[in-house]
Amino acid sequence: MRKKKKTGSWRRLLLLALIVIAGFAVYVALVGPPQEERPDGKALRRPQVKTAPRHHEGKTTGVLPLEPRRHIVSGSDRRQIALIIDDLGQDPLVLRELLDLGIPLTVAILPNCRFSGEAARRANEAGMEVLLHLPMEPHGYPAHNPGQGALLTTMDDTELSQQLALDLDGVPYARGVNNHMGSLFMEDEKRLEVVFRELGRRHLFFVDSRTTANTKAAEAAAKTGIRFLSRSAFIDNGADSEETYQILTRTIDDGRQNRRHGRILIGHPYPSTVRALKRLLREMPDSDVDWVTISNLH
């Protein structure tokens, strides 16, 4: 009789444990995993995201739909401005500041940096658009060095494709590519065609940063058929907050007068640029210009 009581007790304990486990599983399914805590003590929302895309499969998967949180496009009569912030992947703190601006941004992330993958993941989770900021050979190389993973004019077609694949793998969730430096490479139409054909196979677009007046990107894009866009202006060459602010306000004023085409602006993760953008959004919160990502630009 004692054995039966002991066996019955164990069975009751096992049943109770199974009920607790099942209840916890239902809670996680409904509520989601615990939120990650930011350094400032606030909870960082972690939307459910699929695994990082595998670019070599010919398509990009696992990318969240873009849902801008502010200045949403409201009509074709409004001037659109797409702002790209280059050179990300090295400092996670500046990325957080940029994402906290609350406007749609396109972030261009360098491959082979310490935080490249993390920056891409966080930007994607925040609903921002990710670009691979692709290092390319400039004039004066190697004295002027674009960094690890650069495409060089001395590479053959196979080497270019292989290096591009490695760089894309380093920046998951990328919807497109823009060039980092590359004043020499961007003048080489044949090698650009190799790169653009590969981008077209992966359903990616290209934004020409226009680091040279002799760029052949438009010609190469026409031959390969990929979606191609070109930078309108840099906003922070001098890394001066007041100068950056003035460039931004002039662009918006120009947008009021000429609404036929959107503009692509490129900035950098300088503290002065972040200050200028914060000031602009504080002083002009209801601008008649819409901030959009590259994919939403038309």
Contacts in CASP RR format, 6 or more apart in sequence:
PFRMAT RR
TARGET T0000
AUTHOR 0000-0000-0000
METHOD contacts of the structure
MODEL  1
MRKKKKTGSWRRLLLLALIVIAGFAVYVALVGPPQEERPDGKALRRPQVK
TAPRHHEGKTTGVLPLEPRRHIVSGSDRRQIALIIDDLGQDPLVLRELLD
LGIPLTVAILPNCRFSGEAARRANEAGMEVLLHLPMEPHGYPAHNPGQGA
LLTTMDDTELSQQLALDLDGVPYARGVNNHMGSLFMEDEKRLEVVFRELG
RRHLFFVDSRTTANTKAAEAAAKTGIRFLSRSAFIDNGADSEETYQILTR
TIDDGRQNRRHGRILIGHPYPSTVRALKRLLREMPDSDVDWVTISNLH
32 48 0 8 1.000
33 46 0 8 1.000
35 43 0 8 1.000
35 44 0 8 1.000
35 45 0 8 1.000
35 46 0 8 1.000
36 43 0 8 1.000
36 44 0 8 1.000
36 46 0 8 1.000
37 43 0 8 1.000
37 44 0 8 1.000
38 44 0 8 1.000
38 96 0 8 1.000
46 125 0 8 1.000
47 64 0 8 1.000
47 125 0 8 1.000
49 62 0 8 1.000
49 64 0 8 1.000
49 121 0 8 1.000
49 124 0 8 1.000
49 125 0 8 1.000
50 61 0 8 1.000
50 62 0 8 1.000
51 62 0 8 1.000
52 62 0 8 1.000
52 120 0 8 1.000
52 121 0 8 1.000
52 172 0 8 1.000
52 173 0 8 1.000
53 59 0 8 1.000
53 60 0 8 1.000
53 61 0 8 1.000
53 62 0 8 1.000
53 63 0 8 1.000
53 172 0 8 1.000
53 173 0 8 1.000
53 174 0 8 1.000
54 61 0 8 1.000
55 165 0 8 1.000
55 168 0 8 1.000
55 169 0 8 1.000
55 174 0 8 1.000
55 202 0 8 1.000
55 204 0 8 1.000
56 165 0 8 1.000
56 168 0 8 1.000
56 169 0 8 1.000
56 202 0 8 1.000
58 201 0 8 1.000
58 202 0 8 1.000
58 203 0 8 1.000
59 202 0 8 1.000
59 203 0 8 1.000
60 173 0 8 1.000
60 174 0 8 1.000
60 175 0 8 1.000
60 202 0 8 1.000
60 203 0 8 1.000
60 204 0 8 1.000
62 173 0 8 1.000
63 124 0 8 1.000
63 130 0 8 1.000
63 173 0 8 1.000
63 175 0 8 1.000
64 124 0 8 1.000
64 125 0 8 1.000
64 127 0 8 1.000
65 127 0 8 1.000
66 104 0 8 1.000
66 127 0 8 1.000
66 128 0 8 1.000
66 129 0 8 1.000
66 293 0 8 1.000
66 295 0 8 1.000
66 296 0 8 1.000
67 127 0 8 1.000
68 103 0 8 1.000
68 104 0 8 1.000
68 127 0 8 1.000
68 291 0 8 1.000
68 292 0 8 1.000
68 293 0 8 1.000
68 296 0 8 1.000
69 102 0 8 1.000
69 103 0 8 1.000
69 104 0 8 1.000
70 102 0 8 1.000
70 103 0 8 1.000
70 104 0 8 1.000
70 291 0 8 1.000
71 103 0 8 1.000
71 104 0 8 1.000
71 287 0 8 1.000
71 289 0 8 1.000
71 290 0 8 1.000
71 291 0 8 1.000
71 292 0 8 1.000
72 290 0 8 1.000
73 80 0 8 1.000
73 290 0 8 1.000
73 292 0 8 1.000
73 296 0 8 1.000
74 290 0 8 1.000
75 290 0 8 1.000
77 259 0 8 1.000
78 259 0 8 1.000
78 288 0 8 1.000
78 289 0 8 1.000
78 290 0 8 1.000
79 255 0 8 1.000
79 256 0 8 1.000
79 258 0 8 1.000
79 259 0 8 1.000
79 262 0 8 1.000
79 263 0 8 1.000
79 288 0 8 1.000
79 289 0 8 1.000
79 290 0 8 1.000
80 262 0 8 1.000
80 263 0 8 1.000
80 289 0 8 1.000
80 290 0 8 1.000
80 291 0 8 1.000
80 292 0 8 1.000
80 296 0 8 1.000
80 297 0 8 1.000
80 298 0 8 1.000
81 251 0 8 1.000
81 252 0 8 1.000
81 255 0 8 1.000
81 262 0 8 1.000
81 263 0 8 1.000
81 264 0 8 1.000
81 265 0 8 1.000
81 289 0 8 1.000
81 290 0 8 1.000
81 291 0 8 1.000
81 292 0 8 1.000
82 106 0 8 1.000
82 262 0 8 1.000
82 263 0 8 1.000
82 264 0 8 1.000
82 265 0 8 1.000
82 291 0 8 1.000
82 292 0 8 1.000
82 293 0 8 1.000
82 294 0 8 1.000
82 296 0 8 1.000
82 297 0 8 1.000
83 103 0 8 1.000
83 105 0 8 1.000
83 106 0 8 1.000
83 235 0 8 1.000
83 265 0 8 1.000
83 266 0 8 1.000
83 267 0 8 1.000
83 291 0 8 1.000
84 105 0 8 1.000
84 106 0 8 1.000
84 107 0 8 1.000
84 108 0 8 1.000
84 131 0 8 1.000
84 178 0 8 1.000
84 207 0 8 1.000
84 231 0 8 1.000
84 264 0 8 1.000
84 265 0 8 1.000
84 266 0 8 1.000
84 267 0 8 1.000
84 294 0 8 1.000
85 98 0 8 1.000
85 105 0 8 1.000
85 106 0 8 1.000
85 107 0 8 1.000
85 108 0 8 1.000
85 266 0 8 1.000
85 267 0 8 1.000
85 268 0 8 1.000
85 269 0 8 1.000
85 273 0 8 1.000
86 108 0 8 1.000
86 133 0 8 1.000
86 178 0 8 1.000
86 180 0 8 1.000
86 209 0 8 1.000
86 266 0 8 1.000
86 267 0 8 1.000
86 268 0 8 1.000
86 269 0 8 1.000
87 108 0 8 1.000
87 110 0 8 1.000
87 133 0 8 1.000
87 180 0 8 1.000
87 268 0 8 1.000
87 269 0 8 1.000
88 94 0 8 1.000
88 95 0 8 1.000
88 107 0 8 1.000
88 108 0 8 1.000
88 109 0 8 1.000
88 110 0 8 1.000
88 119 0 8 1.000
88 123 0 8 1.000
88 133 0 8 1.000
88 269 0 8 1.000
89 95 0 8 1.000
89 109 0 8 1.000
89 110 0 8 1.000
89 113 0 8 1.000
89 114 0 8 1.000
89 115 0 8 1.000
89 116 0 8 1.000
89 117 0 8 1.000
89 118 0 8 1.000
89 119 0 8 1.000
90 110 0 8 1.000
90 113 0 8 1.000
90 114 0 8 1.000
90 115 0 8 1.000
91 115 0 8 1.000
91 269 0 8 1.000
92 115 0 8 1.000
92 118 0 8 1.000
92 119 0 8 1.000
92 122 0 8 1.000
94 269 0 8 1.000
94 271 0 8 1.000
94 274 0 8 1.000
95 107 0 8 1.000
95 115 0 8 1.000
95 119 0 8 1.000
95 122 0 8 1.000
95 123 0 8 1.000
95 269 0 8 1.000
96 122 0 8 1.000
97 274 0 8 1.000
98 105 0 8 1.000
98 107 0 8 1.000
98 269 0 8 1.000
98 274 0 8 1.000
99 105 0 8 1.000
99 122 0 8 1.000
99 123 0 8 1.000
99 126 0 8 1.000
99 128 0 8 1.000
101 274 0 8 1.000
101 277 0 8 1.000
101 278 0 8 1.000
101 281 0 8 1.000
102 281 0 8 1.000
103 281 0 8 1.000
103 291 0 8 1.000
104 128 0 8 1.000
104 129 0 8 1.000
104 291 0 8 1.000
104 292 0 8 1.000
104 293 0 8 1.000
104 296 0 8 1.000
105 123 0 8 1.000
105 128 0 8 1.000
105 129 0 8 1.000
105 291 0 8 1.000
105 293 0 8 1.000
106 128 0 8 1.000
106 129 0 8 1.000
106 130 0 8 1.000
106 131 0 8 1.000
106 293 0 8 1.000
106 294 0 8 1.000
107 119 0 8 1.000
107 123 0 8 1.000
107 128 0 8 1.000
107 129 0 8 1.000
107 130 0 8 1.000
107 131 0 8 1.000
108 131 0 8 1.000
108 132 0 8 1.000
108 133 0 8 1.000
108 178 0 8 1.000
108 180 0 8 1.000
109 116 0 8 1.000
109 117 0 8 1.000
109 119 0 8 1.000
109 120 0 8 1.000
109 123 0 8 1.000
109 130 0 8 1.000
109 131 0 8 1.000
109 132 0 8 1.000
109 133 0 8 1.000
109 171 0 8 1.000
109 174 0 8 1.000
110 116 0 8 1.000
110 133 0 8 1.000
110 135 0 8 1.000
110 171 0 8 1.000
110 180 0 8 1.000
111 132 0 8 1.000
111 133 0 8 1.000
111 134 0 8 1.000
111 135 0 8 1.000
111 148 0 8 1.000
111 149 0 8 1.000
111 166 0 8 1.000
111 167 0 8 1.000
111 168 0 8 1.000
111 170 0 8 1.000
111 171 0 8 1.000
112 147 0 8 1.000
112 148 0 8 1.000
112 149 0 8 1.000
112 167 0 8 1.000
112 170 0 8 1.000
113 119 0 8 1.000
116 170 0 8 1.000
116 171 0 8 1.000
117 170 0 8 1.000
117 171 0 8 1.000
117 172 0 8 1.000
120 130 0 8 1.000
120 170 0 8 1.000
120 171 0 8 1.000
120 172 0 8 1.000
120 173 0 8 1.000
120 174 0 8 1.000
121 172 0 8 1.000
121 173 0 8 1.000
123 129 0 8 1.000
123 130 0 8 1.000
123 173 0 8 1.000
124 130 0 8 1.000
124 172 0 8 1.000
124 173 0 8 1.000
128 293 0 8 1.000
129 175 0 8 1.000
129 293 0 8 1.000
129 294 0 8 1.000
129 295 0 8 1.000
130 171 0 8 1.000
130 172 0 8 1.000
130 173 0 8 1.000
130 174 0 8 1.000
130 175 0 8 1.000
130 176 0 8 1.000
131 171 0 8 1.000
131 174 0 8 1.000
131 175 0 8 1.000
131 176 0 8 1.000
131 177 0 8 1.000
131 178 0 8 1.000
131 207 0 8 1.000
131 294 0 8 1.000
132 167 0 8 1.000
132 168 0 8 1.000
132 170 0 8 1.000
132 171 0 8 1.000
132 174 0 8 1.000
132 176 0 8 1.000
132 177 0 8 1.000
132 178 0 8 1.000
133 171 0 8 1.000
133 177 0 8 1.000
133 178 0 8 1.000
133 179 0 8 1.000
133 180 0 8 1.000
134 151 0 8 1.000
134 164 0 8 1.000
134 167 0 8 1.000
134 177 0 8 1.000
134 178 0 8 1.000
134 179 0 8 1.000
134 180 0 8 1.000
135 146 0 8 1.000
135 147 0 8 1.000
135 148 0 8 1.000
135 149 0 8 1.000
135 150 0 8 1.000
135 151 0 8 1.000
135 167 0 8 1.000
135 180 0 8 1.000
135 181 0 8 1.000
135 182 0 8 1.000
136 146 0 8 1.000
136 150 0 8 1.000
136 151 0 8 1.000
136 179 0 8 1.000
136 180 0 8 1.000
136 181 0 8 1.000
136 182 0 8 1.000
136 184 0 8 1.000
136 185 0 8 1.000
136 186 0 8 1.000
137 146 0 8 1.000
137 150 0 8 1.000
137 151 0 8 1.000
137 152 0 8 1.000
137 153 0 8 1.000
137 181 0 8 1.000
137 182 0 8 1.000
137 184 0 8 1.000
137 185 0 8 1.000
138 144 0 8 1.000
138 146 0 8 1.000
138 181 0 8 1.000
138 182 0 8 1.000
138 183 0 8 1.000
138 184 0 8 1.000
138 185 0 8 1.000
138 211 0 8 1.000
139 183 0 8 1.000
139 184 0 8 1.000
139 212 0 8 1.000
140 184 0 8 1.000
141 152 0 8 1.000
141 184 0 8 1.000
144 181 0 8 1.000
146 180 0 8 1.000
146 181 0 8 1.000
146 182 0 8 1.000
149 163 0 8 1.000
149 166 0 8 1.000
149 167 0 8 1.000
150 163 0 8 1.000
150 181 0 8 1.000
151 160 0 8 1.000
151 163 0 8 1.000
151 164 0 8 1.000
151 185 0 8 1.000
151 191 0 8 1.000
151 195 0 8 1.000
152 185 0 8 1.000
153 184 0 8 1.000
153 185 0 8 1.000
153 188 0 8 1.000
153 191 0 8 1.000
155 163 0 8 1.000
155 191 0 8 1.000
157 194 0 8 1.000
160 191 0 8 1.000
160 194 0 8 1.000
160 195 0 8 1.000
160 198 0 8 1.000
161 194 0 8 1.000
161 198 0 8 1.000
164 195 0 8 1.000
164 198 0 8 1.000
164 199 0 8 1.000
165 198 0 8 1.000
168 174 0 8 1.000
168 202 0 8 1.000
174 204 0 8 1.000
175 204 0 8 1.000
175 205 0 8 1.000
175 294 0 8 1.000
175 295 0 8 1.000
176 199 0 8 1.000
176 204 0 8 1.000
176 205 0 8 1.000
176 206 0 8 1.000
176 207 0 8 1.000
176 294 0 8 1.000
177 199 0 8 1.000
177 204 0 8 1.000
177 205 0 8 1.000
177 206 0 8 1.000
177 207 0 8 1.000
178 206 0 8 1.000
178 207 0 8 1.000
178 208 0 8 1.000
178 209 0 8 1.000
178 231 0 8 1.000
178 266 0 8 1.000
179 185 0 8 1.000
179 186 0 8 1.000
179 208 0 8 1.000
179 209 0 8 1.000
179 211 0 8 1.000
180 209 0 8 1.000
181 211 0 8 1.000
182 211 0 8 1.000
182 212 0 8 1.000
183 211 0 8 1.000
183 212 0 8 1.000
184 212 0 8 1.000
185 191 0 8 1.000
185 192 0 8 1.000
186 192 0 8 1.000
186 208 0 8 1.000
186 211 0 8 1.000
186 212 0 8 1.000
186 214 0 8 1.000
186 215 0 8 1.000
186 216 0 8 1.000
186 217 0 8 1.000
187 212 0 8 1.000
187 214 0 8 1.000
187 215 0 8 1.000
187 216 0 8 1.000
188 216 0 8 1.000
189 216 0 8 1.000
189 219 0 8 1.000
189 220 0 8 1.000
192 216 0 8 1.000
192 217 0 8 1.000
192 220 0 8 1.000
193 220 0 8 1.000
193 223 0 8 1.000
193 224 0 8 1.000
195 220 0 8 1.000
196 206 0 8 1.000
196 220 0 8 1.000
196 221 0 8 1.000
196 223 0 8 1.000
196 224 0 8 1.000
196 225 0 8 1.000
196 226 0 8 1.000
197 224 0 8 1.000
199 205 0 8 1.000
199 206 0 8 1.000
199 226 0 8 1.000
200 224 0 8 1.000
200 225 0 8 1.000
200 226 0 8 1.000
204 226 0 8 1.000
205 226 0 8 1.000
205 227 0 8 1.000
205 228 0 8 1.000
205 229 0 8 1.000
205 294 0 8 1.000
205 295 0 8 1.000
206 217 0 8 1.000
206 221 0 8 1.000
206 226 0 8 1.000
206 227 0 8 1.000
206 228 0 8 1.000
206 229 0 8 1.000
207 228 0 8 1.000
207 229 0 8 1.000
207 230 0 8 1.000
207 231 0 8 1.000
207 264 0 8 1.000
207 294 0 8 1.000
208 215 0 8 1.000
208 217 0 8 1.000
208 218 0 8 1.000
208 228 0 8 1.000
208 229 0 8 1.000
208 230 0 8 1.000
208 231 0 8 1.000
209 231 0 8 1.000
209 266 0 8 1.000
210 230 0 8 1.000
210 231 0 8 1.000
217 228 0 8 1.000
217 230 0 8 1.000
218 228 0 8 1.000
218 230 0 8 1.000
221 227 0 8 1.000
221 228 0 8 1.000
222 228 0 8 1.000
229 264 0 8 1.000
229 294 0 8 1.000
229 297 0 8 1.000
230 264 0 8 1.000
231 264 0 8 1.000
231 265 0 8 1.000
231 266 0 8 1.000
232 262 0 8 1.000
232 263 0 8 1.000
232 264 0 8 1.000
232 265 0 8 1.000
233 247 0 8 1.000
233 251 0 8 1.000
233 263 0 8 1.000
233 265 0 8 1.000
233 266 0 8 1.000
234 265 0 8 1.000
234 266 0 8 1.000
234 267 0 8 1.000
235 244 0 8 1.000
235 247 0 8 1.000
235 248 0 8 1.000
235 251 0 8 1.000
235 265 0 8 1.000
235 266 0 8 1.000
235 267 0 8 1.000
235 273 0 8 1.000
235 276 0 8 1.000
236 243 0 8 1.000
236 244 0 8 1.000
236 247 0 8 1.000
236 267 0 8 1.000
236 268 0 8 1.000
236 270 0 8 1.000
236 272 0 8 1.000
236 273 0 8 1.000
236 276 0 8 1.000
238 244 0 8 1.000
239 268 0 8 1.000
239 270 0 8 1.000
239 272 0 8 1.000
239 273 0 8 1.000
240 272 0 8 1.000
241 272 0 8 1.000
241 273 0 8 1.000
241 275 0 8 1.000
241 276 0 8 1.000
241 279 0 8 1.000
242 276 0 8 1.000
244 272 0 8 1.000
244 273 0 8 1.000
244 276 0 8 1.000
244 277 0 8 1.000
245 276 0 8 1.000
245 279 0 8 1.000
245 280 0 8 1.000
248 265 0 8 1.000
248 276 0 8 1.000
248 277 0 8 1.000
248 280 0 8 1.000
249 280 0 8 1.000
249 284 0 8 1.000
251 263 0 8 1.000
251 265 0 8 1.000
252 284 0 8 1.000
252 287 0 8 1.000
252 289 0 8 1.000
254 263 0 8 1.000
255 263 0 8 1.000
255 289 0 8 1.000
256 288 0 8 1.000
256 289 0 8 1.000
262 297 0 8 1.000
262 298 0 8 1.000
264 294 0 8 1.000
264 297 0 8 1.000
267 273 0 8 1.000
END
